[in-house]
């Protein structure tokens, strides 16, 4: 190296050296059903080989990993209804030229969700001067109470300059009711106002919640220059009100 001579450090062994790769017939993979190909070990067991060999096959690109999601089973009638809904969103003046679809700024999506009022364990961060830990208690930690919320949102309104005119958040509305204690106890006097959770949310309860809280909030938060033809979209849960509900239609 001091004389400037190039030193050859290549191996003197010619050709491919080392352990010979195992030859596996890839056509045998077609005989393995898909339900036995969910994990590497299950696939190796079905093929009768070592799981490391299946891992090498995946590493060299002979097989590939795929995450499969389940699809809804649609009948012919379901497909026709979906096409009809898509066509109903076309803006009528544009149907003769290039059809344009509605931006759906006037469609309110609402849904319900049960939430636990607390957790068995809750992480929190305390300051050095806080010596006492937060005290949380329930009557039975294995039966923590739940409360249902109804949430309504709409597509946000954004101006051409990028300013957010309205975030589209209408609100969260818990299913609770106010009542007055009938008898005196060691915890409260008779006639004390209390709040409790509605555990049975039926159609009449849901209708009252929409009429008493959701609709007034929509009126108060809706933009003055917004579209007045408003639609409320709901899923197919049984307690949901029908489209021909008289009390709701009169209020709406």
Number of C-alpha atoms within 10 A of each C-alpha: 6 5 5 6 7 8 7 7 6 6 6 7 7 6 5 7 7 5 6 7 6 7 6 10 7 10 8 9 14 8 9 13 11 10 9 15 17 13 12 18 17 14 21 18 14 15 17 9 13 13 17 12 14 17 16 12 15 14 11 9 10 11 14 9 11 7 5 6 6 5 6 6 6 10 9 7 8 11 11 12 12 12 10 11 11 12 13 12 14 15 13 12 10 11 12 7 7 8 14 13 15 13 11 13 15 17 16 19 16 18 15 18 11 12 11 11 11 14 13 10 8 7 6 7 6 11 6 6 6 9 8 7 8 9 5 10 9 13 8 8 12 9 9 13 16 15 16 21 17 18 17 22 18 18 16 13 16 13 10 7 6 8 9 12 11 16 12 19 15 22 17 17 16 17 20 15 10 10 12 12 14 10 10 11 9 5 5 12 13 11 12 12 11 11 10 11 14 15 12 9 13 13 14 12 14 17 19 13 17 19 17 12 13 20 15 13 15 17 11 10 13 15 14 9 6 11 12 10 7 14 12 12 11 14 10 8 9 9 13 17 18 12 8 8 10 11 11 16 10 8 11 11
